[in-house]
Amino acid sequence: MTNQADTDRFEQQRQEKLSQIKAMGIDPYGSRYDDVESASSVRTRYKDDTEGQRARCAGRIVLLRDIGKLIFITLRDRTGAIQIGLSKSLLTNQWPLAKLLDLGDIIGAAGQLGKTKTGEITIWVEEGGLTFLSKCLFQPPEKFHGLADIDQRYRQRYVDLWANPEVLERFKNRSEIIATIRGFLTARDFLEVETPMMQAIPGGAAARPFITHHNALDLDLYLRIAPELFLKRLLVGGMERVFEVNRNFRNEGIDRQHNPEFTMLEVYQAYGNYHVMMDLTEELICACIEAVGSGTTIRFGERQIDFRRPWRRAKYVDLLKEYSGCDIDDVKSIQVKARELNIEDAGMDDAVVTNEVFEATVEHNLVDPTFVIDYPAILCPLTRPSKADPRYAERFELFVVGMELANAYTELNDPAIQYENFLHQLRGQEESLTKMDTDYVDALKYGMPPAGGLGIGIDRLVMVLTGATTIRDVILFPLLKPVAPEAR
């Protein structure tokens, strides 16, 4: 491992080279560089035994081998890598600049295309074809992906991205997944909208919000925990198919599946229900799988996930019985099971205790995509109760590798029931959060069409489809605990 003395020495050497580059009259931080071709394009179009092929690329030096009168460089851009050849015989005037290059520098290279004896496609840079674009003053890490450096990778994502090509590829896949979601929904006549990030009343989910203050209005506001209630207002207004991809904020813990700031997709379709949302979810995620070329079987840690359709649909009560051995109507057996699992159930509603047991015994067993349907209605204040049995709500959650990816309902649109559910939900909450969104109840009184609603956690979806086992690997800049000054 490089110590601080070595770090300082490397930086001093690079500062000296920076001064020499400036002395040559060269701007070490470059300027506009036009007509750049990607590395992958050059490699794809190259033809053996065809003379006169040329290329012009730009990127970062990630490998440099100086063997005297020849320097071989691996140049990396957003699409991959290409080899650059610098020869003293071809660079009479620019050879001194070539000898000042370091790992991490960003350069432009133009010249003839050829192949080395080892068969490597190479740009042989001609006089005037070497362009210095940016000096790297820090020594790049030798093995940035090492386990000991995992925290540093997240803190210095700007290095992680170019030091580890698979990291850049994962984030390219993330962008492709989000673009696919937008295209999929737009093609089905859904309208993308934006709703407030700062809300006077936090709603749409049971979570602790972040609190901020608007000085001009002298008003406390909350970073939203969910956009749900605003999106359903749009259903009232006649926007019958809407979706939003944006951030939610929850002032809660950080672990492999949770980051306080995260990206959600929420979708609402008038005249649908939770079965419509199940079909939509399955089709949408399969479209994302196809877009990133993951295949229907994806490796996640030590497990294999089978995404072949149709996906399993199982009732909450049946899964509870299967994995905990408890009948949902047998409250005493559930309480006994809760104590076996060290669940603190004092003062807890029976339905909440049941759900704690469900989470502890069932969820980790749901590896392949599974729609858990028909949750206890008392847990679902925004959901329409089942007409067949009002004790249960028309709700599903989608689980993959024991992780919740999606949550959906047949939306409750009866204002009287919604008002009573809000009252029940607010009981027991701390006073600062016991605010009812009466405007939303008023909106329902104008009439909201029957509808299906769906939320998908984008970060978790990207985790699963790219095989990343922690949410920090799919968020470019995850929230991290500050480093103590003495540890820097």
SEMIBA-303084 format. One record per residue: y, z, x negated of N, C-alpha, C, O, CB in turn. Coordinates in steps of 0.02 Angstrom, whole numbers, plus 50000, padded with zeros to 5 digits. Glycine has a CB too. Example, Ala and Ser with C-alpha at 12.3 -4.5 7.8 and 13.67 -1.06 7.14 Angstrom:
residues 2
497165039049340497755039049385498355039049340498345042349288497765045249435/498885035449358499475035749316500025039449355500575040249330499705028649296/
//
This chain:
residues 488
499405000049958500005000050000500625000049956500655003649905500005006250048/501124996049974501744995549936502155001949945502285004050002502154989449957/502355005049888502765011149894503515009249894503685003349888502615015949835/503945014249903504655012849909504945009749846505375005449849505035019149926/504695011949787504955009249724504805001749719505224997849699504645012949664/504184999949738504014992849738504434988949787504664983349773503264991949754/504544991849846504964988649897505664987249870505934981849878504994992949961/505954992349838506624991549811506634986249756507104982249751506874998249783/506104986049714506084981149659506034974149686506374969549663505504982649612/505594973149737505514966549767506174964149798506374958349790504954966549820/506514968749832507144966749864507664964949812508054960249821507404972449910/507684968749756508164967249703508034960349673508504956649659508134972649649/507394958749662507214952049636507454946549683507704941349661506454951549625/507374947749747507584942649796508344942249800508614936849811507284944249865/508684947749792509414947649791509664943549731510154939949736509694954749788/509314944149675509504940249616509404932849628509814928749608509094942449555/508854931049662508744924049679509264921549728509484915749725508034922949707/509454925849774509984924049822510624922349784510954917449801510114929849871/510794926249734511394924949695511344918349657511834914749652511524930749646/510754916849631510664910549595510724904549642510994899349623509974910449561/510464905249702510514899749751511244898549768511464892849773510114901349815/511624903949778512334903249792512694899849734513144895749744512654910049807/512494901749672512814898849612512694891349607513084887849575512554902249550/512164888949638512024881649640512464878049691512444871949696511294880449656/512864881849728513264878849780512884877549845513104873649887513544872349755/512324881049852511904880249912512014886149958512014891949936511154879649893/512114884750022512174890150072511474893050084511044889550110512484887550139/511344899350066510674902150073510484903550145509924905750159510614908550033/510944902450191510784903550262510884897150302510954897250363511224909150291/510884891450266510784885050296511274882850349511804885850359510144884750324/511084877550383511494874750436511034870450480510424870750475512084870450408/511344866550523510974862250568510484857750530510654855050477511454857950610/509894857050557509374852950524509034848850579508614851350616508844857550486/509214842450583509004838250638508344834650625508074834650569509534833150653/508094831550679507504827050675506884830450648506504827550609507664820950633/506794836750667506214840550644505614838850687505654838650748506364848150646/505054837750655504414836450689503974842550681503974845750628504064830050662/503604844250733503174850150728502584849050682502364843350672502924852250797/502344854550654501764854050609501164851150644500804847050615501604860950581/501034853250705500444850750741500514843250755500014839650753500344854450807/501114840850769501224833750781501074829650717500754824450721501944832450804/501294832150661501174828650597500424828350584500164823050566501524832150539/500094833850593499364833950579498984829350627498504826150607499094841150584/499214829050689498864824950739498954817550726498484813650733499114826750809/499554815550707499694808350701499494805350634499474799250626500424807050713/499354809650585499194807050518498564802650520498064804350552499084812850469/498604797050486498044792350482497854791250409498274789850367498214785550516/497204791950395496964790750328497074783450308497054778950350496224792550322/497174782350243497224775650215497774771450246497734765350248496564772050225/498304774850269498894771250294499484773350253499684779150253499014772650370/499774768450218500334770050173500984770350212501044767950268500384764750117/501474773550180502144773650208502254778850262502774778850295502304767150235/501774783350272501874788650322502344793950294502284796050236501194791750342/502814796150337503304801050315503324806750366503084806050423503994797850307/503604812350346503674818050391504274822250371504494822150314503034822350392/504534825850421505104830350410504984836550452505024836350514505794826850430/504844842050419504674848350454505124853950431505464853450380503924850150441/505114859250469505484865350451505074871350473504724871050524506194865550482/505104876650434504734882650453504774887950399505174887450352504014880950467/504364892950406504364898650360503794898050310503234896050327504304905250399/503934899850248503424899750196502964905850204503184911550199503744899750124/502314904650219501854910150227501324910350172500954915250166501504909550295/501314905150130500874905150072501204900950019501464895550034500154902450089/501214903349956501534899749902501114900449839500964905949816502244902349889/500914894649811500514894649749500894890449697500954884349703499794891649762/501154893849647501524890649594501064889749534500844894649504502164894849574/500904883449518500434882049462500784878049407500504873449378499814878249488/501404879949395501774876749341502214871049365502764872149391501294874249289/501964865049356502354859149377502214857049449502494852149473502214853349331/501794860849482501644859749554501714866249592501514871549567500934856749563/501984865849651502024871549696501744869349763501984864549793502754874349702/501244872949787500964871449854501184877049902501114882949887500184870849852/501454874949958501714879650007501384878350074501284872650094502484878850014/501194883750108501004883150179501614885050220501864890650216500384887750196/501834880150260502424881050302502204881950374501804878050400502904874950295/502444887150406502234888550475502824887850522503364890650510501924895550480/502714884250578503194883950632502874886450695502334889450693503474876750641/503194885250752502944888050816502274884950836501934887750879503454887050871/502084879250807501474875750828500894876450780500334874750797501624868450837/501014879050720500474879650672500744878950601501324880650587499944874350685/500324876450556500494876250485500384869250457499964865450481500084881350446/500764867750406500694861450369500804863050295501204867350277501204855950394/500444859450252500524860650180501094856450154501184850650173499874859050142/501494859450109502044856050075501894855850001501694860849971502714859750089/501984850049971501884849349899502544848149864502904843549881501404843549884/502694852249814503294851449774503074849849702502704853649671503744857949776/503314844249677503124841949610503744841249567504244838449589502724835349613/503714843649505504284843149460504464835849448505054834249438504124846549394/503954831449448504094824349435504464820949492504804815949481503434820649424/504414823749553504764820849611505424824349625505844821549660504314821149672/505524830249598506114834349614506504836049551506604841949536505904840749651/506724830949516507074832149453507674836749462507754841649426507304825549422/508094835249512508704839149522508584845449564508934850449556509234834849555/508084845249608507964850849653507424855549628507264860549661507784848349722/507134854049570506594858349545506834865549532506454870249547506324855349481/507434866549504507654873649496507674877449562507514883349564508354873749463/507874873949616507874877249682507164878849703507034884249730508224872849735/506704874149692506004875249711505714881449677505314885049707505584869049693/505924882749615505654888449578505944895049602505724900449582505784887549503/506454894749646506754900849672506484902749741506684907849770507514900049677/506024898749767505764900049834505304906149834504964907649785505374893949860/505324909749890504914915849899504524915349964504704911550009505354922249898/503994919349969503664920250033504154922850084504554927350070503074925150025/504144919950143504584922050197505214917850203505534917950255504784929050187/505394914050151505974909650156505864904250209505294902250221506134906450087/506404902050238506364896650287506674890450255507244890650232506734898450354/506304884850255506524878750222506394872750267506004873050314506174877850155/506734867350250506574860850278506254856650223506434857250165507204857350307/505784852250242505434848250193505334841150220505094840350276504754851350174/505534836150181505464829150202505184825050145505374825850087506144826350226/504714820550163504434816250111503824812450136503704811850196504244820350051/503454809750087502864805750102502284810250122502194815750097502684801450041/501884807650169501274811050190500684808550151500624802550137501154810150266/500244813150133499634811350099499124816850106499214821650143499774809850025/498564815950069498044821050069497904823049997497904818849952497414818550104/497774829349988497574831849922496834830349910496484827949955497714839449915/496594831849850495884830749835495434834949879494854833249890495754832449762/495704840549905495304844849949495344842650021495054845850065495524852049942/495724837150035495754834550103496294837650146496284836850207495104835350137/496774841250115497294844450153497894839750163498164837050115497524850950117/498084838650226498664834650241499284838050212499394844050223498744833450319/499684834250174500224837250136500854832850139500814826750135500014838250062/501424836150147502074832650140502294833450068502434838950044502614835650190/502314827750032502544827849963503304826849963503554821349975502184822349920/503654832249951504384832249958504704828049904504554828649845504664839449957/505164823649926505524819249880506194822249862506424827049893505614812349911/506504819449811507164821749790507654821649849507724816649883507434817449732/507974827349860508434827949916508084830149980508424831450030508774821449927/507434830449979507054832150039506924839550049506664841650101506414828650039/507114843649999507024850950005507684853950028508194853249994506804854149936/507674857050086508284860050115508174867450125507714869550160508474856550182/508614871450095508564878650102508914880750166509494879050177508864882350041/508554884550210508824886150276508934893550289509364895350328508364883550328/508554897950256508694905050263508294909050212507694907750202508524907450335/508634913850180508314917950129508004924150160508314927550200508814919850075/507384925550142507044931750161507134936850105506914935650049506284930450176/507454942450120507614947350069507094952950064507104956750015508274950450083/506634953450112506104958450108505444955150090505314949450109506044962150176/505044958750053504374956250036503934956450098503844961850127504064960449979/503654950750119503214950850178502594955150165502374955750108503004943750197/502324958050218501724962250210501124958050191501054952350212501564966050276/500694960950149500104957250127499584956750182499244951650189499794960650066/499524962150221499024962150274499324965750334499154971450350498354965650251/499774962150367500174965350419499754967450479499944971850516500714960650442/499164964150488498754965750546498294971650534497894973350577498344959650565/498334974750475497904980450461498014986250509498564987150533498014982750390/497484989950522497524995350571498055000450554498375003150599496854998750577/498165001750490498655006750469499365004550487499815008650489498605007950395/499464998050498500124995450511500244993950585500734990650602500244989250470/499814996350629499854994450699500514996550729500804992750769499284997550738/500775002350713501415004550739501985000250712502444998550748501535011950723/501934998550648502444994350617502464987450650502994984550656502324993750542/501894984950669501864978350702502284978350765502654973550778501144976450717/502234983650805502614983950867503354984950853503784982150888502354989650911/503514988950802504224990250787504554984250755505154983150764504284996250740/504174980250718504444974350685504084968150711503784964450673504374974950608/504134967150776503804961450807504044954850777503674949950776503924961350883/504664954850752504934948750722504554946650660504574940750641505664949750705/504214951350628503774949650572503064948350597502724943750574503774955250519/502844952450643502164951850671502044944750697501494942050689502064956850728/502544941750730502454935250761502304929850710501874925550722503074933350800/502644929950653502504924650604501974926450553501674922050522503134922650569/501854932950545501334935050498500634934250528500154933150491501444942350477/500584934650594499944934250628499964928850682500214930250737499744941150660/499724922850668499774917350716499464918850784499704916350835499434911250687/498944923050785498624924650849499094928550895499024928250956497984928550838/499564932250866500054935950907500534931150940500654931651000500444941050863/500794926350902501224921250932500864917450986501144915851038501484916450877/500234915850974499834912051023499764916051087499784913251142499144910350995/499674922651082499604926851142500244926551184500214926151245499434934051122/500814926851150501434926651188501594919751215501934919151266502014929151145/501354914651182501404907851211500974907551274501164904451324501184902451159/500394910651272499964910951331500294914751387500234912951446499284914051314/500644920151370500994923951421501504919551457501544919451518501344930051390/501894915751418502384911351449502054906051492502314904351545502804907951395/501484903551470501124898551509500854901451574500864898151626500544895551468/500624907651572500384911051632500944911851683500854910451742500084917951615/501534914051660502094915051706502334908351734502494907851793502674918551670/502354903251692502544896551716502044893951767502244890751816502594891551657/501404895351756500894893251804500974896751871500914893651924500194894651776/501124903251868501234907051930501814904051969501764902952030501384914451914/502364902651935502944899751969502784892951999502954891452056503544899151920/502444888751960502274882151985501784882352043501854878652091501984878051930/501294886852039500794887552091501124889552157500984886552209500264892852071/501564894452155501874896952217502394892052243502444890952304502194903752205/502784889052199503284884152221502954878252256503204875652305503704881752162/502374876052229502014870452259501754872152329501614867752368501434868452215/501704878652344501474880852410502064883152454501974886952501500964886552403/502644880752437503244881752479503494888952478503834891152525503094879752549/503344892652424503644899252415504314898352379504384894052336503174904052376/504794902452397505464902152369505554908052321505444913752339506014902352424/505744906552258505864911952210506554914952222507044911352230505804909252137/506584921552224507204925152238507304930752187506854932252148507204927952310/507894933752189508044939452147508324945052191508754943852233508544937652090/508074951052181508304956752219508574962052172508464961652111507734959652264/508934967152197509294971852153508834975752105508304978052125509684976652194/509064976252043508734980551994508974987752000508604992451987508874977951923/509604988652021509874995352032509914996552108510204992552145510594996151999/509615001952129509555003252201509815010252216509735014952177508825002552224/510135010852275510395017352296509825022052316509885028152310510885016552353/509275019252341508695023152361508075020052330507925014152344508625023452439/507705023652288507105020852259506555020352311506405025252345506865024952198/506245014652318505725013852369505245008352351505335004652303506025012552436/504725007752393504225002552384503615004852346503115001252342504524996852349/503635010852317503065013552280503185021052270503755023452274502965009852211/502655024652256502705031852241502715032652166502195032652133502115035852273/503315033552138503395034252066504065037452051504515037252092503335027352030/504115040551992504745043751972505205038351943505005034751898504615049451920/505815037951969506275032751945506705035051886506755040951871506735030652001/506995030151852507535031451804508195031751842508315027751887507555025951747/508605036651825509245037551859509815035351813509835037051754509335044951881/510285031651842510875029551806511485031051850511415033351906510855022051786/512085029751824512695031351862513195025651857513335023151803513015037951836/513455023651914513965018551918514645021951918514815025451966513865013951981/515025020951864515655024751856516175022751908516505027151936515935023651787/516255016251921516795014051965516715016752036517195018552069516815006351967/516075017152058515945019652126515765027052126515665030152178515385015652158/515715029952065515495036952058514855038052099514815042452142516055041852082/514365033852083513755033652123513135033752079513075029752033513745027352167/512685038352094512035038352060511615032652088511575031652148511665045152069/511295028952042510845023452062510185024252025510125028251978511175016552045/509695020552047509025020952019508795014051997508875009152033508525023952072/508525013651936508195007551917507585006651961507205011451972507995007551841/507485000751987506995000052040506285001352017506094999651961507044993052069/505905004552060505185005452047504774999852079504204998752060504955012252074/505084996252126504754990452158505274986652199505754989752224504154992752204/505204980052205505674976152245505464975352318505794971852356505754969252215/504924978652338504584977252401505044977452462505044972652502504034982152411/505434982752470505814983452532506364978252539506544976352594506104990452535/506634976052482507134970752485506814964052501507094960052539507524970352419/506234962752473505904956352487505694955952560505724950552590505284955552442/505494961552589505304961352660505914960752705505864958352761504904967652679/506494963052682507114961652719507224954052725507484951652775507724965052684/507024950452673507104943152674506644939952726506824934852755506974940252605/506054942952737505624940452791505984941152858505954936752901504954944352792/506314946852867506704947852929507234942452936507364939952991507034954852929/507544940552879508074935652880507854928452888508264924052892508464936252818/507194927252889506954920552900506684917052838506464911252843507494916452928/506704920352780506374917552720505634919252725505424924652706506694920452654/505254914552750504564916152770504074916452712503534919452719504324911052819/504244913452655503804913752596504254914952535504634910552515503374907052588/504204920852507504624922552450504204925752395503684928652407505204927252472/504464925152333504154928752278504684930352226505214927252222503574924652246/504524935352185504964937352130504544939252070504044942852077505434943152152/504744936852012504444939051948504994942551910505484939451890504144932951907/504914949051901505454952651868505224959651848504644961451857506064953151914/505694963551821505534970051793505534975551846505934975551892506014971851738/505074980251837505074986751871505124992151818504964991051760504444987651916/505354998051840505465003651792505195010051823505375011951879506225004451775/504755013451787504485019751812504495024951756504235023851702503765018851838/504805030551771504935035651721504325040151714504335046051732505555039851740/503805037251688503155040651684502855039651615503195037451569502675038251738/502215041051608501895041151543501795034251513501875029051546501235044451548/501625034251447501475028151410500755028651385500565033651354501975027151350/500365023551399499685023251373499475015951368499895011551371499185027251419/498825014751360498585007951348498715003251407498724997151398497845008051332/498805006151467498915002051526499615002651555499774999151603498415003851578/500035007051527500685008451557501245008051506501195010651451500675015351589/501785004751526502415004751490502965006151542502925003351597502544997851451/503465010251526503955012051577504335006051606504545006251664504455016851549/504405000651567504714994451590504174989151591503874987751539505324992351545/504034986251648503484981451653503664975851701504124976351741502844984951675/503274970451697503424964451736502934963851794502324964551786503384958151692/503214962651853502804961951914502944955351949503504952651946502944967851962/502434952851981502504947552030502414950652099501924954252110501984941752018/502884949452144502784951452214502864945252257503334941252248503274957152236/502414944552306502384938652349502324940952422501954945652437501784934052330/502694937752466502654939352538502604932852578502984928052566503264943552562/502144932752625502024926852666502004928752740501564932452762501364923352646/502494926352777502514927652849501894924552882501654919252862503154924852881/501644928152932501074925952973500414926152935499914923252958501194919053000/500414929352877499794930352840499544937552849499844941452886499874928752766/499014939252813498764946152811498434947252744498484943052699498274947552870/498094952952736497814954452670497244949952651497094949152591497584961652667/496904946952699496384942052682496694935652654496424932752607495954940452745/497254933652682497624927852654497834929452582497794925152538498244926152698/498064935552570498284937552503497694937852455497774936352395498634944252505/497104939652478496514939652435496354932652411496234931552352495914942552472/496364927852458496224920952439496754918352391496604915052342496204916452503/497384920052405497934917852362497864920752292497964917252242498604919952392/497694927152288497614930552223497064927252182497154925852122497454937952233/496504925952213495934922852178496124915952152495974914252095495324922352225/496444911952194496634905152175497164905352119497124901352072496894901352235/497644909852125498184910252077497934912352008498104909151958498714915252101/497524917452005497274919851940496814914551909496824913651848496904926551948/496414911251949495984905951922496404900151895496214897051846495504903351976/496974898751926497424893651900497704895751833497784891551788498004892251950/497854902151825498104904751761497564904251707497704902551650498344912051768/496954905851725496394905351678496324898151654496224896951594495734907751711/496364893451700496314886351681496894884251636496804880451589496304881951744/497494886851651498094884951613498044887051540498264883351495498714887951644/497764892951526497714895251457497044893651425496924895251367497834902751454/496614890251463495974888151435495514893751417495114893151370496084884051376/495554899351453495144905251437494404904251454493974907251422495404911351473/494264900051504493574899451528493424904951578493774909951581493074899751470/492904903951617492744908751671492434915151645492374920051683492284905451721/492224915351582491964921451552492434923351495492514919551447491234920551527/492724929351499493214931551450492984938051418492754942651453493914932451482/493034938351353492854944451317493454949151317494014947251301492634942751244/493314955451334493834960551334493544966751300493134970351329494064962251408/493744967851238493434973251199492694971751190492504966451165493544980051234/492274976551211491554975651205491244972751268490634972051273491224982251189/491654971051317491404968751381491524961251392491974958351363491714972751438/491124958351435491214951451457491404951651531491074954851571490574947251445/491934948151549492154947851619491974940951648492144935851618492924949151625/491644941051703491434934851737491914933351794491914936751845490694935451763/492324928151786492824926351836492594920851883492984918051921493464924151802/491944919251881491704914051927491794916252000491664922052017490964912451914/492014911752041492144913152112491514912052152491074908052133492724908952139/491464915552210491944920352239491874927152206491354928952179491834920952315/492424931052210492414937852182492164942852234492214941752294493124939752158/491904948252207491624953452251492164956652295492724957752272491274958852209/491994957952358492434961552404492034967452431491514966552464492694956852462/492274973552417491894979552435492354984652467492934985452446491544982552373/492104988252517492504993152552492574999552510492125001552474492204994852620/493155002552516493315008852482492785014052495492545017352449494005011352503/492605014952559492125020352577491445018952547491095023652527492075021052653/491235012752544490585011052517490555012152442490055014752416490405003752532/491095010452407491115011552335491135019052319490825021252271491715008052304/491505022852359491525030152350490825033052356490635037152315491995033352402/490465030852406489775033352416489325031152359488905035052335489495030852483/489395024952337488965022252285489035025852218488545027252185489105014752276/489655027352199489765029952132489885037552128489775040552076490335026452101/490115040552183490225047852181489685051552219489585057552210490915049552210/489335047952263488835051152305489125054752364488765058252400488435055952264/489785054052376490115057652430490255053152490490455047352483490775060752405/490145055952550490355052652611491085054352623491285060052616489915054852672/491485049352640492205050552646492375055652700492905058852697492555043952662/491935056452750492065061352803491825068352786491955073052823491725059052867/491475069052730491215075552709491715078652660491635078052599490505074952677/492215081952686492755084652645492495089752595492725089852537493285087752689/492025093952615491775099152571491425096152510491525098552453491295103752608/491025090952521490675087952464491175084652416491065084752355490165082652488/491705081952443492215078852400492575084252360492735083252301492725074852443/492705090052391493035095452355492585098052299492825099552245493205101152403/491935098552313491465100652261491465095752203491475097652145490745101452290/491455089252220491455084052169492105084352128492095083452067491375077052200/492665085652162493295086052126493285091652075493535090852019493875087252176/492995097352094492955102952046492495101251988492625103251931492715109252082/491955097652002491505095451948491885091051898491745091151838490905091651976/492355087251924492745082651882493375085951853493785082551822492935076551922/493455092451865494045096151841494695093451869495205093251835494065095951765/494665091351932495265089051967495585095152001495265098552041495095083452020/496205096351984496575101952014496785099952085497245095952093497205103951971/496445102752135496575100552204496955105652246497025104852307495915098952238/497195110852214497555116052252498185113052284498595110052249497735121952207/498265114052349498845111552385498875104152394499375101452417499455113652351/498335100752378498315093452382498005091252448497515094152471497915090552323/498295086152479498025083452541497315080952529497165078352476498475077852569/496885081652580496195079552573496125072252553495695070552513495815080852637/496555067952581496515060852565496695059652492496415055152460496985056752611/497165063552466497355062752397496795065152351496665062052299498005066752382/496465070652369495895073052331495345067752330495055066252277495615079652360/495215064752388494715059452393494885053752346494455051052312494665056852465/495535051852344495735046252301495675048052227495525043752186496445044152317/495805054452211495715056652141494985055952121494825053852065495965063952133/494535057852166493815057152153493635049752146493245047852103493405060452209/493915045652190493795038452187494005035552119493625031852087494175034752244/494605037352098494845034752034494405036951976494285033151929495565037052022/494165043151979493775045851924493065043251921492765042751867493755053351929/492785041451979492075039551981491955032151991491435029551970491725043352035/492415028652022492295021752042492615016751996492285012051972492545020652112/493265017651982493655012151954493385009651887493375003551876494355014451944/493165014051843492935011651777492295007551782492105004151734492825017651731/491955007851839491335003951848491474996751872491024992651874490885007451897/492094995351890492264988751918492484984151861493084983451848492824989451971/492004981051829492134976851770492314969751791492864967351775491514976751723/491874966351826492034959651851492524960251909492554965451941491394955951873/492914955051923493434955451975493144958052041492664955252068493754948651986/493444963352067493214966452129493814968152172494274971752151492794972752114/493814965652234494314967552283494064973752319493564973552356494454961752333/494404979352308494254985552346494684985252409495294985052405494404992052302/494354985252467494724984152530494674990352576494224994452570494444978052566/495164990752621495174995652675495245002852649494775006852653494554995052717/495825004352621495985010952595496135015752653496325013552707496575010652546/496065022252643496275027052694497005025952711497435025452667496165034252669/497155025652776497835023952799498355028952775498925027152764497845023452874/498165035152767498645040352748498925039052678499465041652661498315047252751/498565035152637498785033552570499245027452569499505025652516498195032352524/499345024352626499665017752628500235017552678500165014752732499155012252646/500805020552662501345021252712501685014752731502055014552780501855025952686/501585009452693501915003052708501424997852735501594991952740502255000352646/500815000052753500284995452770500094996052844500115001452873499674996752726/499904990352873499684990452943498984993652948498534991752911499664983152971/498894998452993498225001253003497744996053033497954991453067498265007453049/497104997053019496604992553047496544993653122496524999353146495924993653013/496524988253160496444988853232495744991453249495654994853299496564982053266/495254989753208494564991953220494484999453210494115002853245494084988153175/494855002153159494815009253144495465011253110495555010253050494195010953098/495935014153148496605015853122496595020853064497115022053034497025018453177/496035023953050496005028552993496075024652927496225027552875495345032552994/495965018252930495975014152870496525008852875496695006652930495295010752858/496785006952817497335002152815497084995452788496604995152749497905004852771/497414990152810497244983352787497564982152719498074978752712497484977952840/497254985152670497504984952601496934983452554496364985452565497844991552582/497094979952499496604979252445496944980552378497544979652370496264972352446/496534982652331496734982652260496214978552223495614979152235496794989952232/496444974452176495994970552134495894974252068496384975952033496274963352122/495264975552050495104978751987494714973951942494284970251964494684985151999/494894974251878494534970551825494494975251766494994978251747494894963751807/493914975751735493764980451681494054987351695494354990451650494034977851614/493974989751756494204996351775494944997151782495195002651788493965001251727/495314991551780496044991751780496304988251843496074982851860496324988451716/496774991551876497074988451936497534982651915498004983651876497464993651977/497394976651940497814970851926498264969051984498814966451973497384964951908/498044970452045498424968252103498354973252159497854976852163498204961252126/498864973352202498874977852259499184973852316499694970552307499284984452245/498874973952375499124969752430498984972952497498524976952504498804962752427/499394971052547499324973752614499384968252666499624962752653499844979252627/499154970152726499454967352787500054971852801499964977852813498944966952848/500654969052799501254973052800501364976552868501274973552921501854968752783/501574982852864501754986552924502444984052948502924984152910501764994252911/502474981753011503124979353037503334982853101503784980553136503094971853049/503004988453117503194992553175503694997753151503515002253114502564995853207/504334997453173504845002053147504705009353164504885013753124505515000053173/504405010753221504275017753240503755020853194503845026453170504035018053314/503215017153182502695019753137502955020353066502815025153031502065015253139/503355015353045503635015552978504075021652968504055024852916504025009152963/504475023253018504915029153014504495035453006504665039652964505355029553077/503965036253045503545042153040503195042452973503115047852944503025042253097/502975036752948502655036552882503135038652827502945042252780502375029552867/503755036352832504245038452783504355045952784504395049252732504915034752795/504395048852844504475056052850503905059752817504015064552780504525058052924/503295057452830502705060652799502725059952723502565064552687502055057652828/502925053952700502925052552627503435056952591503315058952534503085045152614/503995058452624504535062252591504395069752587504705073252547505175061052628/503935072152629503785079352628503485081252561503025077952535503295081252685/503745086552532503465089052469503775085952408503645088252352502735087752467/504205080752416504535077952358505145082152341505415085752383504745070652371/505355081752277505945085552257506555082952294506595077152313506045085052180/507035087452304507595086052348507995079852328508225076152371508055091952351/508065078752262508475073052239508175066352257508515061252257508565073452164/507515066352273507185060052289507005059352362506695054452383506555059352247/507205064252403507025064052474507545060352514507895063252556506925071152501/507605053952500508065049652537507665044252573507265040652543508595046452489/507785043852638507445038752676507865032352678508475032652686507295041252748/507535026652670507885020252675507925018352749507535014352774507505014652635/508415021352783508495020052855508705012952869508565010152922508995024952886/509055009852821509245002852830508634998352835508624993552873509705000452773/508105000052796507494996052801507174996852870506924992052899506994998152745/507175002952896506915004152964507325000053014507054997053060506925011752981/507985000053005508414996053049508244988653045508234985153095509154997153032/508104986352983507914979252975507284977653015507244972353047507794977652900/506794982253014506184981253053506334980953128505984977553166505674986653039/506844984553150507014984553221507274977753244507244976153303507544989953236/507524973753197507724966953214507114962353221507154956853249508194964153161/506544964653195505924960853201505734957353137506054952553116505994955653256/505204959953104504924956653045504274953353066503854956553097504814961752986/504174946953048503544943753068502944947053037503014949952983503564936353049/502364946853069501754949153035501704945552968501864939552964501114947753079/501484949052917501504946052850500984949252804500754954752816502204946752819/500824945552753500424948252698500864948852637501294944552624499814943752683/500774954152598501154955252537500694956752479500154959552488501654960952547/500904954752420500484955252361500914957152300501464954452291500104948652348/500654961652258500954963052194500444962352139499884964952145501264970152192/500614958752085500164957952028500544960151965501104958051953499934950452021/500224964551926500514966651863500424961251810499874959951787500194973251839/500974957951791500944952351745500684954651677500274951251646501634949051737/500924960351652500714962651586499954963751584499624961651537501084969151567/499694967051635498974968251636498584961751645498044960951615498794973051693/498844957151684498504950751692498474947151625497954944351607498864946351744/499024947151588499024943951522498544947551475498194944351436499734943951492/498514954251479498034957951439497324955251450496974953651402498054965351456/497134954851513496454952851529496314945651508495794944151479496324953651604/496784941151521496654934051508496704932251434496464926951414497144929851546/497014936651393497044935351322496614940151281496604939751219497764935751298/496264944651315495824949251280496174954851243495884957951199495414945551231/496804956351261497174961751229497014968351264497084968851325497954960451231/496794973251227496554979451258497094984751264496954990251288495984982151218/497704983351243498264987851254498874983951278498984978351255498424991851190/499254986851323499834983451352500364982051299500764977451308500124987651408/500374985851245500864984751193500764977951159501234975151130500844990251141/500164975351162500024968851130500274962951171500274957351146499294968151119/500494964151233500724958551274501454959351295501724955251333500294957851336/501794964651271502504965651282502844964751214502674968251166502664972751313/503314960151210503614958651145503914964851112503814965951052504144953351153/504274968751150504594974751122504434980851165504854982951204505364973751115/503824983551159503634989451199504044995551179504284996051123502894990951192/504115000151227504485006351213504065010651166503465011751178504645010151278/504375013051113504025017151063504425023451049505035023651057503925013150997/504075028551029504405034751009504815033450946504555030450899503895040450997/505445035750943505855034550884505525037450821505195042650823506545037650894/505635034050765505375036350701505855041550672506465040450671505275030450651/505585047150649505995052250617506325049250555506005045450519505575058550599/506965050950541507325047950485506945048550419506945043950378508005051250478/506615054250408506265055250344505645050850339505375049950284506065062450336/505405048050396504815043950395504965036550386504515032450379504415044950459/505615034750387505805027750381505745025350310505885019450296506515026750406/
//
